[in-house]
Amino acid sequence: MLRVGVVGVGNMGFHHARIYSELAKEGKVKLVGVADANFERAKEVAEKFGTEAFGDYRKLVKEVDAVSIAVPTSLHRQVALEFIENGVHVLVEKPIAESIESAKEIIKVAEKNNVVLMVGHVERFNPAVLKLKETIDQGMLGEIVTMNAKRVGPMVVRIADVGVIIDLAVHDIDVMSFLADSRVKEVYAKARNVKHPAKVEDYALILLGFEKDVDGVIETNRLTPHKTRTLNVVGTDGIAYLDYINQSLTLYDDKWVREAKIEKKEPLRLELEHFIECVKEGKKPLVGGKEGLHALEVAVKALESSAKDEVVKLG
């Protein structure tokens, strides 16, 4: 039985633990324990899901075969390397790390130790996104020309170590790269702090130029009273409207308006099931270290572009 654990059981890590406990009841994994620097929180989550609590994540290292890491971004490198260097397969929440250098080190050490490294870009597993990818690959929109994403919502003060570009826009950077089957070659961004107390940027508008002659626009903020998560894709033969939250996809062309038939499922569960499958079968994950690194590189370049007020090219 694959032994799994979770490090960091705040909002996101709680749901990792919840899903692992569900999978444990189905006989797919054994949830060995959860770790958090706030030991009271770890005990609370452990009691809820029938597992052991740890105040020090290092005590989990020898107990698990695979682990989800959902600690603050600034700690990703430190925690991930501890497990990877001990041969533990790792799913690290997005973004992969706080810096490009740290991300590259995590990838290098994972390759050296021959472990599965997956990055938690959960929107890749949204059934609507997977259906849109299938639609694009079948040529139903023709050649892709532009993509436009809106990821906005209310203020979240607890996230203070990174701003909206690295915390939120990385989702759409990754999804757009996936849909276009192309990497970003240049970026221009406008970003600023409006009212977040940590003075990180809480508003950003990002323009992406992809290698395959596709352009993308991302609007993101933590200023909007209600949450919106949408993506529009314009092709030479039609347009697609995707809603991440409702998991809906509508296609328009010059003759038809079509609603895609989508079986709604929890993206995080699909992500964790994929991670477990990759570990058990030695498969390459849909979102590995290099994909996570690219999304982070684009986000970092967007911050650089905003600071310089100029287009920044990626190497």
C-alpha positions in Angstrom: 0.0 0.0 0.0 1.4 3.4 -1.0 2.0 5.5 2.1 1.2 9.2 1.8 1.3 12.3 3.9 0.6 16.0 3.8 2.9 18.8 5.0 1.1 22.0 5.7 -2.6 21.7 6.5 -3.9 25.2 6.0 -6.7 25.7 3.6 -5.2 23.8 0.6 -3.4 21.2 2.6 -6.6 20.4 4.5 -8.2 19.3 1.2 -5.2 17.2 0.2 -5.6 15.4 3.5 -9.4 15.1 3.0 -9.0 13.5 -0.4 -6.2 11.2 0.7 -8.4 10.0 3.5 -11.2 9.3 1.0 -8.7 7.4 -1.2 -7.5 5.5 1.9 -11.1 4.3 2.6 -11.1 3.0 -1.0 -8.0 1.0 -0.4 -5.8 3.1 -2.8 -3.4 4.6 -0.3 -2.6 4.7 3.4 -2.7 8.3 4.9 0.2 8.0 7.4 0.1 11.5 8.8 -0.1 15.2 8.4 2.4 17.8 9.5 2.2 21.5 10.4 4.3 23.9 12.3 1.0 24.8 14.1 0.8 21.4 15.9 -2.7 22.2 17.2 -3.9 22.6 13.6 -2.1 19.3 12.7 -3.8 17.5 15.5 -7.2 18.9 14.6 -6.9 17.8 10.9 -5.3 14.4 11.9 -8.2 13.7 14.3 -10.8 14.6 11.6 -9.2 12.2 9.0 -8.1 9.4 11.3 -4.3 9.8 11.0 -1.3 10.9 13.0 -0.2 14.5 13.6 3.4 15.8 13.4 4.7 19.2 14.5 8.0 18.6 12.6 7.6 17.5 9.0 11.0 15.8 9.1 9.5 13.1 11.2 7.3 12.2 8.3 10.2 11.6 5.9 10.9 8.0 6.7 7.2 7.1 7.1 5.9 7.9 3.6 6.5 6.9 0.0 4.8 10.1 -1.4 3.9 13.5 0.0 1.9 16.6 -0.8 3.6 19.8 0.2 1.2 22.7 0.8 3.4 25.1 2.9 3.9 28.8 2.1 5.8 29.3 -1.2 8.9 30.6 0.6 9.3 27.1 2.2 8.8 24.9 -0.9 12.5 24.4 -1.6 13.5 23.5 1.9 10.6 21.1 2.5 10.6 19.5 -1.0 14.4 18.8 -0.9 14.2 17.1 2.5 11.8 14.5 1.0 13.3 14.2 -2.4 16.8 13.6 -1.1 15.3 10.7 0.9 13.7 9.1 -2.2 10.1 10.3 -1.5 7.9 11.3 -4.4 6.7 14.8 -4.1 3.6 16.9 -5.2 4.4 20.5 -4.4 1.6 23.0 -4.6 2.0 25.8 -7.1 4.1 27.8 -7.7 6.9 25.3 -7.6 9.1 27.6 -5.6 9.7 31.3 -4.7 12.5 31.7 -7.2 13.7 30.3 -10.5 17.0 29.2 -8.9 15.1 27.2 -6.2 12.8 25.6 -8.8 15.8 24.5 -10.9 17.4 23.0 -7.8 14.3 21.0 -6.9 14.0 19.7 -10.5 17.7 18.7 -10.6 17.6 16.9 -7.2 14.4 15.1 -8.2 16.0 13.8 -11.4 19.1 12.8 -9.5 17.1 10.8 -7.0 14.7 9.4 -9.6 11.5 10.5 -7.9 8.3 11.8 -9.3 8.0 15.5 -9.0 4.6 17.0 -9.7 3.5 20.6 -9.4 0.0 21.4 -8.1 -1.4 23.4 -11.1 -4.9 22.1 -10.3 -6.7 23.8 -13.1 -5.0 21.4 -15.5 -7.3 18.8 -14.1 -10.5 20.8 -14.4 -12.8 18.8 -16.6 -13.8 21.9 -18.6 -10.1 22.6 -19.3 -9.5 19.0 -20.4 -12.6 19.2 -22.7 -11.4 22.5 -24.2 -8.0 21.0 -24.9 -9.7 18.0 -26.6 -11.8 20.5 -28.6 -8.8 22.5 -29.7 -6.8 19.4 -30.7 -9.7 18.2 -32.8 -9.5 21.5 -34.7 -13.1 22.6 -33.8 -11.9 26.2 -33.3 -9.5 26.3 -36.2 -6.1 27.8 -35.5 -5.9 29.5 -32.0 -5.4 33.3 -32.3 -5.9 34.7 -28.8 -6.8 33.6 -25.2 -8.2 35.9 -22.5 -8.5 34.9 -18.8 -10.0 36.6 -15.9 -9.1 35.4 -12.4 -10.4 37.9 -9.8 -11.9 37.8 -6.4 -12.0 39.3 -2.9 -9.0 40.1 -0.7 -7.2 37.2 1.0 -4.9 38.6 3.7 -3.5 35.2 4.8 -1.5 35.0 1.5 1.1 37.6 2.1 4.4 36.1 0.8 3.6 36.5 -2.9 1.2 38.7 -4.9 -1.5 37.9 -7.4 0.9 37.2 -10.3 2.7 34.3 -8.6 -0.3 33.2 -6.6 -3.1 33.4 -9.2 -1.8 34.2 -12.7 0.4 31.2 -12.7 -2.7 29.1 -13.1 -3.7 30.8 -16.4 -0.1 31.0 -17.6 0.1 27.2 -17.3 -3.3 26.5 -18.8 -2.7 28.8 -21.8 0.7 27.1 -22.4 -1.1 23.7 -22.2 -3.9 24.7 -24.6 -1.6 26.4 -27.1 1.0 23.6 -26.8 3.5 26.4 -26.7 5.8 28.2 -24.4 5.7 32.0 -23.7 8.4 33.9 -25.5 7.7 37.4 -24.2 5.6 39.2 -21.6 4.4 42.7 -20.8 2.6 43.4 -17.5 1.1 46.2 -15.5 0.8 45.4 -11.8 0.5 47.4 -8.5 -0.5 47.3 -4.9 -3.9 48.9 -4.3 -4.8 47.9 -0.8 -3.2 44.6 0.3 -1.6 45.3 3.7 1.5 43.3 2.9 2.2 45.7 -0.1 2.4 42.8 -2.6 0.7 43.4 -5.9 -3.0 42.8 -5.7 -3.8 43.8 -9.3 -2.2 42.8 -12.6 -2.8 42.8 -16.3 -0.5 40.6 -18.3 0.0 40.2 -22.0 1.7 37.0 -23.2 3.3 36.3 -26.6 3.6 32.6 -27.3 6.1 30.9 -29.6 3.3 29.5 -31.9 2.1 33.0 -32.8 -0.7 33.0 -30.2 -1.3 35.8 -27.8 -2.8 35.7 -24.3 -4.2 38.3 -21.9 -4.6 37.6 -18.1 -6.5 40.0 -15.8 -6.1 39.1 -12.1 -6.8 40.8 -8.8 -7.8 40.5 -5.2 -10.1 43.6 -5.3 -13.3 42.1 -6.7 -16.1 41.3 -4.2 -17.1 38.1 -6.0 -14.9 35.4 -7.5 -14.7 35.1 -11.3 -12.6 32.4 -13.1 -13.1 32.5 -16.8 -11.2 31.8 -20.0 -12.1 32.7 -23.6 -10.2 31.2 -26.6 -10.6 32.7 -30.1 -9.8 30.6 -33.1 -10.0 31.2 -36.9 -13.3 29.1 -36.9 -14.9 30.0 -33.6 -14.7 31.0 -30.0 -14.9 29.0 -26.7 -16.1 30.4 -23.4 -15.0 28.4 -20.4 -16.0 28.9 -16.7 -13.6 27.2 -14.3 -15.9 27.3 -11.3 -19.1 26.0 -13.1 -16.9 23.6 -15.2 -18.8 24.7 -18.3 -17.7 25.2 -21.9 -19.7 26.9 -24.7 -18.6 26.9 -28.4 -19.7 29.4 -31.0 -19.1 29.3 -34.7 -20.9 30.9 -37.7 -23.6 28.2 -37.6 -23.9 26.7 -34.1 -23.9 27.5 -30.4 -22.9 24.3 -28.6 -22.7 23.4 -24.9 -20.0 20.8 -24.2 -21.2 17.7 -22.2 -18.9 17.7 -19.2 -19.0 15.3 -16.2 -18.2 17.5 -13.3 -15.5 16.2 -10.9 -13.3 17.8 -8.2 -10.1 18.8 -10.0 -8.0 18.3 -6.9 -9.1 14.7 -6.5 -8.3 14.1 -10.2 -4.9 15.7 -9.6 -4.1 13.5 -6.6 -5.3 10.4 -8.4 -3.0 11.2 -11.3 -0.1 11.8 -8.8 -0.7 8.4 -7.2 -0.9 6.7 -10.6 2.4 8.3 -11.7 4.1 7.1 -8.5 2.8 3.6 -8.8 3.4 3.2 -12.5 6.5 5.3 -12.9 4.7 7.6 -15.3 5.6 11.2 -16.2 3.1 13.6 -14.6 1.0 16.0 -16.7 2.5 18.9 -14.8 6.1 18.1 -13.9 8.9 20.2 -12.7 9.7 21.7 -16.1 6.1 22.8 -16.7 6.0 24.3 -13.2 9.3 26.1 -13.8 8.0 27.6 -17.0 4.9 29.0 -15.3 7.1 30.5 -12.6 9.6 32.0 -15.1 6.8 33.7 -16.9 5.3 35.1 -13.6 8.8 36.3 -12.5 9.3 38.0 -15.9 5.8 39.6 -15.6 6.9 41.2 -12.3 10.1 42.3 -14.0 8.2 43.8 -16.9 5.9 45.7 -14.6 8.8 47.1 -12.6 10.6 48.2 -15.8 7.5 49.1 -17.8 8.8 47.3 -20.9 8.4 44.0 -22.8 10.6 41.2 -21.3 11.7 38.3 -23.4 12.2 34.8 -22.1 15.4 32.9 -22.9 
